[in-house]
Amino acid sequence: MAVTNPLQFIQQVRAEVAKVVWPTRREVLLTTVMVFIMAALTAVFFALVDLAIRSGLEGLLGLFG
């Protein structure tokens, strides 16, 4: 493993950070909205699955109880 001095390291880090393509404000907002929508849809889906399983088990247990 090559050892670099701190000055070289900082220069290399700055060079790499300069290559980063940062998202625009619009891209960040759109992505954030999409994440919230997907989280809400997932929550609704699992709530419905939970309700279906719970109803099915209550019905099944009602037959034997």
ZIVENPE-V258869 format. One record per residue. OMEGA is omega in degrees with one decimal (none if undefined). Layout:
{{OMEGA} {OMEGA}}
//
This chain:
{{-177.7} {179.0} {177.1} {179.3} {-175.6} {180.0} {177.3} {-179.8} {-179.1} {177.8} {178.8} {179.2} {179.6} {178.8} {179.1} {179.5} {178.3} {-179.9} {-176.3} {175.3} {-176.5} {179.1} {176.8} {178.2} {-179.8} {179.1} {179.5} {-179.7} {179.6} {179.6} {179.0} {178.7} {179.4} {179.0} {178.9} {178.3} {180.0} {177.7} {178.9} {179.2} {177.9} {178.9} {178.6} {179.7} {-177.5} {174.9} {178.6} {177.1} {178.5} {179.0} {-179.7} {-179.7} {-179.1} {179.3} {179.0} {178.9} {177.7} {177.5} {179.9} {179.9} {177.5} {179.5} {-175.6} {-173.3} {none}}
//
